[in-house]
Amino acid sequence: MVTAELVAFALFAIVTMASSIGVVLVEDVWHSALLLGVALLSFAVHYVMRDAEFLAAMQILVYVGGVLILITFAVMLVRQEGETEVVET
């Protein structure tokens, strides 16, 4: 018997695994950081499904709200768009 909780768990397990694999395989750092945010949010959903709302709230506040924002700022500060090559004559 397939319940709605089992279907939701399977769906979010697939989302978690796909985004976690994407963090490692994607070449662009910005997309990797966004996929990390998806993975962290899906972990929070798993916590809610296990009746651990406090852990889910801490997951969102600390990891998504703190760590991911720091990673995003680091990517924006370090990333250099459209570098031009200087040719000396």
C-alpha positions, 0 to 999 in steps of 0.5 A, a space after each residue: 500500500 503506497 501512502 502519500 507520505 511514502 510518495 512525498 518521501 520518495 519525491 524529496 529523496 530524488 530531489 535531494 540526490 539529484 541536487 547533491 549530485 548536481 553540486 559536484 558535477 556542475 561546472 559553474 560555481 553559481 549554479 553549484 551554490 543554487 543546487 546546494 540551496 535546493 539540497 539543504 532545503 530538501 533536507 529541511 523537508 525530510 526533517 519536517 516529515 520526521 516530526 523534527 520541526 526544530 531541526 528543520 527550522 535550524 536547518 533553514 536558518 543556519 545553513 540556508 540563511 547563513 552558510 549559503 548566503 556567505 557562499 553566494 557573497 564569496 562567489 559574487 566577490 571572486 567571480 570575474 565576468 568578461 575578462 579581456 586579454 590585454 595584448 601588448 604591441 
